[in-house]
Amino acid sequence: SGMAAQMAADAKPLTPVAPGSLVMVGSFCSPFDMAIVVLVIGAGLATFLWKENYGASSNSGGTDLSLSTLLDIQGLRAGFAMLAASPPIAMCGMVQSLFEGAMYIFVFMWTPVLTPEGESPPYGRMFATFMLCCMTGSSLFTYLLRFMTPGVLLFRIFQVTAVTLAIPVISKSISTTYLSFMVFEVCVGLYFPAMGTLKSHLVPEDSRAALYNIFRVPLNAIVLGVLLSDLSPRVAFACSAACLVTACVLQHLLNKSAALEPAKASLSEGGPSIGDAVDDEERARLMKAFEIDEEGMQEP
């Protein structure tokens, strides 16, 4: 998609649809015009091929909105109570907010940092390489899981990403910055399956919807706080690196905290640490979940 977008942007210069018109076509507008076509096709396929899942409702005449709202409020209250009672879950939410906040700041700020003065680099090709790096990271997850637990892997990811997003702050070399961004995208690909695995153990299944919504509050606050402050790209990346350093500290504390148990079980005092190697039964479950051959497994 990135290559197609770059070809579309290069095919025609930016021109008005009519003399004096403010509506423009060509150049960087072309990828967005292509996206409209793809979205319309996707909406049509979803409309005709997908069946709506309305869920179960005790009210045969329809959904009681007041009851639904009340249940949502109760769910949020229960979520906040659980965060107060379980520091590991709270730390996990803060780690997620800090990393993903830095990631979204990167999404907004990578283009000005990689744009030489007076030039127009091939953004589509650069974006395509980022997506390839992200896919590479996702593919590496199952391999790295043989040598470390998800908690330890996340700790390493935050260490590396803090360095990669600090590169634009201390270096003006576009080539160096571009390479650091590709490493960052590899780590992004590793992050999502690792965090998903960790949350599946820490967050109770019946409270996930409420807790995940709560986790998004600090995430949005971080992103909006940086973007609305009108910071320069380099200062924004410095804030992102600081977020990742904080995430690294919190993940270290989380790895040293209470046991990594099934989500519905309470945290015990004497269980194995999240950062320690998982036991044989748990390791076998993870290997099966990610389709890893037990014979190819090595001790961390």
C-alpha beads as a LAMMPS data file, in Angstrom:
LAMMPS data file: protein, C-alpha beads

300 atoms
299 bonds

1 atom types
1 bond types

-500.0 500.0 xlo xhi
-500.0 500.0 ylo yhi
-500.0 500.0 zlo zhi

Masses

1 110.0

Atoms # bond

1 1 1 0.000 0.000 0.000
2 1 1 2.871 2.368 0.730
3 1 1 4.405 1.766 -2.684
4 1 1 1.039 2.280 -4.398
5 1 1 0.527 5.509 -2.470
6 1 1 3.975 6.752 -3.498
7 1 1 3.267 5.965 -7.160
8 1 1 -0.044 7.821 -6.964
9 1 1 1.597 10.842 -5.340
10 1 1 4.297 10.958 -8.033
11 1 1 1.863 10.489 -10.934
12 1 1 0.423 14.015 -10.953
13 1 1 1.439 17.342 -9.405
14 1 1 -0.867 19.152 -7.017
15 1 1 -3.361 21.096 -9.160
16 1 1 -6.790 22.688 -8.575
17 1 1 -9.799 20.907 -10.105
18 1 1 -10.725 24.231 -11.747
19 1 1 -9.037 27.625 -12.070
20 1 1 -9.310 29.441 -8.753
21 1 1 -10.726 26.403 -6.940
22 1 1 -9.555 25.500 -3.462
23 1 1 -10.178 21.800 -4.147
24 1 1 -6.911 20.162 -5.132
25 1 1 -6.016 16.837 -6.743
26 1 1 -2.727 15.049 -7.350
27 1 1 0.516 14.870 -5.386
28 1 1 -0.050 14.079 -1.683
29 1 1 -3.841 14.264 -2.144
30 1 1 -3.795 11.182 -4.399
31 1 1 -3.114 8.598 -1.637
32 1 1 -6.058 9.965 0.359
33 1 1 -8.286 9.780 -2.707
34 1 1 -7.195 6.153 -3.161
35 1 1 -7.968 5.471 0.485
36 1 1 -11.542 6.724 -0.023
37 1 1 -12.035 4.173 -2.795
38 1 1 -10.616 1.346 -0.656
39 1 1 -12.807 2.326 2.310
40 1 1 -15.940 2.414 0.154
41 1 1 -15.143 -1.067 -1.187
42 1 1 -14.496 -2.329 2.350
43 1 1 -17.756 -0.814 3.620
44 1 1 -19.677 -2.499 0.804
45 1 1 -18.121 -5.890 1.520
46 1 1 -18.819 -5.548 5.242
47 1 1 -22.422 -4.527 4.590
48 1 1 -23.248 -7.498 2.392
49 1 1 -20.965 -10.217 3.782
50 1 1 -20.916 -9.587 7.535
51 1 1 -23.759 -10.452 9.881
52 1 1 -24.316 -8.042 12.734
53 1 1 -23.697 -9.431 16.225
54 1 1 -26.276 -7.730 18.418
55 1 1 -25.434 -9.784 21.487
56 1 1 -27.831 -11.138 24.063
57 1 1 -30.494 -8.898 25.538
58 1 1 -33.024 -9.658 28.256
59 1 1 -35.342 -7.024 26.807
60 1 1 -37.001 -8.521 23.749
61 1 1 -38.331 -5.135 22.675
62 1 1 -34.860 -3.641 22.335
63 1 1 -31.938 -2.444 24.391
64 1 1 -32.704 -0.376 27.481
65 1 1 -30.269 2.518 27.105
66 1 1 -30.593 3.633 30.724
67 1 1 -29.818 0.111 31.946
68 1 1 -26.904 -0.143 29.512
69 1 1 -25.503 3.182 30.738
70 1 1 -25.885 2.102 34.353
71 1 1 -24.025 -1.134 33.655
72 1 1 -21.239 0.802 31.920
73 1 1 -20.874 3.105 34.927
74 1 1 -20.820 0.146 37.306
75 1 1 -18.214 -1.532 35.128
76 1 1 -15.986 1.539 35.229
77 1 1 -16.357 1.796 38.997
78 1 1 -15.401 -1.849 39.339
79 1 1 -12.446 -1.230 37.018
80 1 1 -11.127 1.669 39.111
81 1 1 -11.593 -0.395 42.269
82 1 1 -9.614 -3.233 40.724
83 1 1 -6.790 -0.865 39.732
84 1 1 -6.628 0.437 43.302
85 1 1 -6.588 -3.099 44.721
86 1 1 -4.119 -4.578 42.222
87 1 1 -0.928 -2.554 41.612
88 1 1 0.316 -4.999 38.908
89 1 1 -2.752 -4.301 36.784
90 1 1 -2.353 -0.542 37.317
91 1 1 1.321 -0.709 36.344
92 1 1 0.453 -2.754 33.262
93 1 1 -2.061 -0.080 32.210
94 1 1 0.437 2.727 32.728
95 1 1 3.097 0.843 30.769
96 1 1 0.656 0.406 27.891
97 1 1 -0.334 4.086 27.956
98 1 1 3.278 5.288 28.025
99 1 1 4.483 3.093 25.178
100 1 1 1.490 3.621 22.920
101 1 1 1.523 7.351 23.686
102 1 1 5.133 7.507 22.485
103 1 1 4.160 5.436 19.449
104 1 1 1.354 7.810 18.437
105 1 1 3.623 10.822 18.905
106 1 1 6.040 9.071 16.536
107 1 1 3.204 8.654 14.000
108 1 1 2.636 12.407 13.948
109 1 1 6.260 13.521 14.113
110 1 1 8.334 11.196 11.926
111 1 1 7.684 13.060 8.663
112 1 1 9.051 16.495 9.683
113 1 1 12.146 14.902 11.236
114 1 1 12.905 12.945 8.038
115 1 1 12.220 15.847 5.665
116 1 1 15.343 17.704 4.507
117 1 1 14.885 21.432 4.037
118 1 1 13.546 22.192 0.581
119 1 1 13.151 18.512 -0.385
120 1 1 10.292 16.041 -0.609
121 1 1 11.385 12.491 0.312
122 1 1 9.420 9.389 -0.793
123 1 1 7.140 9.121 2.221
124 1 1 5.217 6.193 0.762
125 1 1 8.316 4.030 0.379
126 1 1 9.509 5.025 3.837
127 1 1 6.144 4.099 5.329
128 1 1 6.253 0.769 3.484
129 1 1 9.644 -0.039 5.059
130 1 1 8.245 0.829 8.495
131 1 1 5.355 -1.588 8.001
132 1 1 7.773 -4.278 6.830
133 1 1 9.859 -3.760 9.970
134 1 1 6.721 -3.985 12.112
135 1 1 5.765 -7.262 10.454
136 1 1 9.290 -8.557 11.063
137 1 1 8.970 -7.772 14.756
138 1 1 5.669 -9.636 15.006
139 1 1 7.261 -12.654 13.333
140 1 1 10.182 -12.607 15.783
141 1 1 7.916 -12.764 18.830
142 1 1 7.329 -16.516 18.767
143 1 1 11.056 -17.128 18.388
144 1 1 12.071 -14.819 21.256
145 1 1 9.413 -16.356 23.497
146 1 1 11.621 -19.454 23.665
147 1 1 14.300 -17.517 25.533
148 1 1 12.395 -15.061 27.740
149 1 1 8.976 -14.382 29.175
150 1 1 6.705 -11.623 27.783
151 1 1 7.502 -9.424 30.790
152 1 1 11.249 -9.600 30.210
153 1 1 10.757 -9.086 26.472
154 1 1 8.708 -5.945 27.104
155 1 1 11.443 -4.629 29.385
156 1 1 14.014 -5.088 26.587
157 1 1 11.655 -3.490 24.064
158 1 1 11.275 -0.376 26.218
159 1 1 15.034 -0.126 26.636
160 1 1 15.662 -0.268 22.895
161 1 1 12.807 2.056 21.921
162 1 1 13.888 4.673 24.465
163 1 1 17.259 4.798 22.703
164 1 1 15.784 4.824 19.193
165 1 1 13.482 7.778 19.912
166 1 1 16.311 9.640 21.623
167 1 1 18.356 9.486 18.393
168 1 1 16.411 12.343 16.673
169 1 1 17.024 14.492 19.757
170 1 1 20.804 14.135 19.754
171 1 1 21.511 13.573 16.051
172 1 1 20.700 15.669 12.990
173 1 1 21.641 12.891 10.584
174 1 1 18.563 11.884 8.607
175 1 1 20.075 8.507 7.706
176 1 1 20.800 7.669 11.335
177 1 1 17.349 8.812 12.394
178 1 1 15.704 6.753 9.649
179 1 1 17.574 3.612 10.743
180 1 1 16.583 4.218 14.363
181 1 1 12.942 4.545 13.307
182 1 1 13.104 1.206 11.520
183 1 1 14.427 -0.424 14.702
184 1 1 11.598 1.271 16.590
185 1 1 9.048 -0.271 14.218
186 1 1 10.536 -3.735 14.749
187 1 1 10.002 -3.190 18.478
188 1 1 6.420 -2.047 17.834
189 1 1 5.795 -5.345 16.048
190 1 1 7.177 -7.204 19.069
191 1 1 5.271 -5.085 21.576
192 1 1 1.682 -5.892 20.632
193 1 1 1.793 -9.711 20.993
194 1 1 3.954 -9.432 24.109
195 1 1 1.616 -6.939 25.775
196 1 1 -1.433 -8.932 24.696
197 1 1 0.012 -12.056 26.321
198 1 1 0.860 -10.193 29.522
199 1 1 -2.579 -8.589 29.790
200 1 1 -4.283 -11.937 29.210
201 1 1 -2.650 -13.170 32.426
202 1 1 -3.061 -10.060 34.567
203 1 1 -6.468 -8.645 33.598
204 1 1 -9.586 -10.643 34.584
205 1 1 -11.655 -11.525 31.537
206 1 1 -14.931 -10.117 32.871
207 1 1 -13.309 -6.726 33.569
208 1 1 -11.227 -6.294 30.426
209 1 1 -13.592 -3.972 28.560
210 1 1 -13.777 -1.496 31.452
211 1 1 -10.064 -1.680 32.278
212 1 1 -8.938 -1.279 28.671
213 1 1 -11.112 1.825 28.354
214 1 1 -9.549 3.212 31.522
215 1 1 -6.074 2.515 30.117
216 1 1 -6.904 4.764 27.149
217 1 1 -7.477 7.829 29.329
218 1 1 -3.790 8.472 30.182
219 1 1 -2.838 7.377 26.644
220 1 1 -4.980 10.091 25.064
221 1 1 -3.823 12.612 27.674
222 1 1 -0.173 11.986 26.774
223 1 1 -0.726 12.314 23.016
224 1 1 -2.976 15.377 23.193
225 1 1 -0.746 17.037 25.773
226 1 1 2.281 16.808 23.471
227 1 1 0.482 17.682 20.234
228 1 1 -1.534 20.605 21.621
229 1 1 1.577 22.099 23.227
230 1 1 2.922 22.833 19.727
231 1 1 6.313 21.385 20.586
232 1 1 9.053 21.065 18.005
233 1 1 9.573 17.542 16.672
234 1 1 12.814 17.099 18.582
235 1 1 11.250 18.172 21.881
236 1 1 8.295 15.866 21.165
237 1 1 10.686 12.957 20.641
238 1 1 12.451 13.861 23.883
239 1 1 9.071 13.564 25.645
240 1 1 8.508 10.211 23.926
241 1 1 11.902 8.926 25.072
242 1 1 11.101 10.058 28.634
243 1 1 7.796 8.147 28.470
244 1 1 9.639 5.012 27.377
245 1 1 12.224 5.323 30.142
246 1 1 9.359 5.582 32.634
247 1 1 7.697 2.556 31.026
248 1 1 10.976 0.657 31.376
249 1 1 11.110 1.408 35.124
250 1 1 7.482 0.399 35.635
251 1 1 7.957 -2.813 33.660
252 1 1 10.969 -3.688 35.815
253 1 1 8.838 -3.201 38.940
254 1 1 6.061 -5.247 37.363
255 1 1 8.475 -8.079 36.591
256 1 1 9.495 -8.109 40.238
257 1 1 5.934 -7.974 41.550
258 1 1 3.359 -10.647 42.290
259 1 1 2.930 -13.904 40.407
260 1 1 1.776 -14.167 36.817
261 1 1 -1.326 -16.277 37.293
262 1 1 -4.461 -16.988 35.272
263 1 1 -6.525 -13.816 35.107
264 1 1 -9.418 -15.068 37.223
265 1 1 -7.185 -16.189 40.070
266 1 1 -6.046 -13.765 42.745
267 1 1 -2.408 -12.727 42.953
268 1 1 -0.537 -14.939 45.425
269 1 1 2.419 -13.954 47.575
270 1 1 4.601 -16.955 46.959
271 1 1 4.198 -17.563 43.248
272 1 1 6.843 -17.152 40.578
273 1 1 7.677 -13.632 39.424
274 1 1 6.525 -12.324 36.071
275 1 1 10.131 -11.725 35.138
276 1 1 11.213 -15.247 36.066
277 1 1 11.079 -18.195 33.716
278 1 1 7.627 -19.735 33.546
279 1 1 7.112 -23.249 34.838
280 1 1 6.849 -26.263 32.555
281 1 1 3.046 -26.311 32.431
282 1 1 2.806 -22.597 31.641
283 1 1 5.599 -22.761 29.103
284 1 1 3.865 -25.658 27.322
285 1 1 0.641 -23.645 27.196
286 1 1 2.421 -20.662 25.649
287 1 1 4.252 -22.831 23.172
288 1 1 0.977 -24.412 22.090
289 1 1 -0.742 -21.028 21.836
290 1 1 1.911 -19.733 19.463
291 1 1 2.432 -23.041 17.653
292 1 1 6.024 -23.541 18.736
293 1 1 7.447 -27.043 18.646
294 1 1 8.339 -28.177 22.169
295 1 1 11.462 -29.907 20.870
296 1 1 12.816 -26.622 19.527
297 1 1 12.424 -24.901 22.885
298 1 1 15.538 -23.846 24.782
299 1 1 15.957 -22.779 28.351
300 1 1 16.332 -18.990 28.850

Bonds

1 1 1 2
2 1 2 3
3 1 3 4
4 1 4 5
5 1 5 6
6 1 6 7
7 1 7 8
8 1 8 9
9 1 9 10
10 1 10 11
11 1 11 12
12 1 12 13
13 1 13 14
14 1 14 15
15 1 15 16
16 1 16 17
17 1 17 18
18 1 18 19
19 1 19 20
20 1 20 21
21 1 21 22
22 1 22 23
23 1 23 24
24 1 24 25
25 1 25 26
26 1 26 27
27 1 27 28
28 1 28 29
29 1 29 30
30 1 30 31
31 1 31 32
32 1 32 33
33 1 33 34
34 1 34 35
35 1 35 36
36 1 36 37
37 1 37 38
38 1 38 39
39 1 39 40
40 1 40 41
41 1 41 42
42 1 42 43
43 1 43 44
44 1 44 45
45 1 45 46
46 1 46 47
47 1 47 48
48 1 48 49
49 1 49 50
50 1 50 51
51 1 51 52
52 1 52 53
53 1 53 54
54 1 54 55
55 1 55 56
56 1 56 57
57 1 57 58
58 1 58 59
59 1 59 60
60 1 60 61
61 1 61 62
62 1 62 63
63 1 63 64
64 1 64 65
65 1 65 66
66 1 66 67
67 1 67 68
68 1 68 69
69 1 69 70
70 1 70 71
71 1 71 72
72 1 72 73
73 1 73 74
74 1 74 75
75 1 75 76
76 1 76 77
77 1 77 78
78 1 78 79
79 1 79 80
80 1 80 81
81 1 81 82
82 1 82 83
83 1 83 84
84 1 84 85
85 1 85 86
86 1 86 87
87 1 87 88
88 1 88 89
89 1 89 90
90 1 90 91
91 1 91 92
92 1 92 93
93 1 93 94
94 1 94 95
95 1 95 96
96 1 96 97
97 1 97 98
98 1 98 99
99 1 99 100
100 1 100 101
101 1 101 102
102 1 102 103
103 1 103 104
104 1 104 105
105 1 105 106
106 1 106 107
107 1 107 108
108 1 108 109
109 1 109 110
110 1 110 111
111 1 111 112
112 1 112 113
113 1 113 114
114 1 114 115
115 1 115 116
116 1 116 117
117 1 117 118
118 1 118 119
119 1 119 120
120 1 120 121
121 1 121 122
122 1 122 123
123 1 123 124
124 1 124 125
125 1 125 126
126 1 126 127
127 1 127 128
128 1 128 129
129 1 129 130
130 1 130 131
131 1 131 132
132 1 132 133
133 1 133 134
134 1 134 135
135 1 135 136
136 1 136 137
137 1 137 138
138 1 138 139
139 1 139 140
140 1 140 141
141 1 141 142
142 1 142 143
143 1 143 144
144 1 144 145
145 1 145 146
146 1 146 147
147 1 147 148
148 1 148 149
149 1 149 150
150 1 150 151
151 1 151 152
152 1 152 153
153 1 153 154
154 1 154 155
155 1 155 156
156 1 156 157
157 1 157 158
158 1 158 159
159 1 159 160
160 1 160 161
161 1 161 162
162 1 162 163
163 1 163 164
164 1 164 165
165 1 165 166
166 1 166 167
167 1 167 168
168 1 168 169
169 1 169 170
170 1 170 171
171 1 171 172
172 1 172 173
173 1 173 174
174 1 174 175
175 1 175 176
176 1 176 177
177 1 177 178
178 1 178 179
179 1 179 180
180 1 180 181
181 1 181 182
182 1 182 183
183 1 183 184
184 1 184 185
185 1 185 186
186 1 186 187
187 1 187 188
188 1 188 189
189 1 189 190
190 1 190 191
191 1 191 192
192 1 192 193
193 1 193 194
194 1 194 195
195 1 195 196
196 1 196 197
197 1 197 198
198 1 198 199
199 1 199 200
200 1 200 201
201 1 201 202
202 1 202 203
203 1 203 204
204 1 204 205
205 1 205 206
206 1 206 207
207 1 207 208
208 1 208 209
209 1 209 210
210 1 210 211
211 1 211 212
212 1 212 213
213 1 213 214
214 1 214 215
215 1 215 216
216 1 216 217
217 1 217 218
218 1 218 219
219 1 219 220
220 1 220 221
221 1 221 222
222 1 222 223
223 1 223 224
224 1 224 225
225 1 225 226
226 1 226 227
227 1 227 228
228 1 228 229
229 1 229 230
230 1 230 231
231 1 231 232
232 1 232 233
233 1 233 234
234 1 234 235
235 1 235 236
236 1 236 237
237 1 237 238
238 1 238 239
239 1 239 240
240 1 240 241
241 1 241 242
242 1 242 243
243 1 243 244
244 1 244 245
245 1 245 246
246 1 246 247
247 1 247 248
248 1 248 249
249 1 249 250
250 1 250 251
251 1 251 252
252 1 252 253
253 1 253 254
254 1 254 255
255 1 255 256
256 1 256 257
257 1 257 258
258 1 258 259
259 1 259 260
260 1 260 261
261 1 261 262
262 1 262 263
263 1 263 264
264 1 264 265
265 1 265 266
266 1 266 267
267 1 267 268
268 1 268 269
269 1 269 270
270 1 270 271
271 1 271 272
272 1 272 273
273 1 273 274
274 1 274 275
275 1 275 276
276 1 276 277
277 1 277 278
278 1 278 279
279 1 279 280
280 1 280 281
281 1 281 282
282 1 282 283
283 1 283 284
284 1 284 285
285 1 285 286
286 1 286 287
287 1 287 288
288 1 288 289
289 1 289 290
290 1 290 291
291 1 291 292
292 1 292 293
293 1 293 294
294 1 294 295
295 1 295 296
296 1 296 297
297 1 297 298
298 1 298 299
299 1 299 300
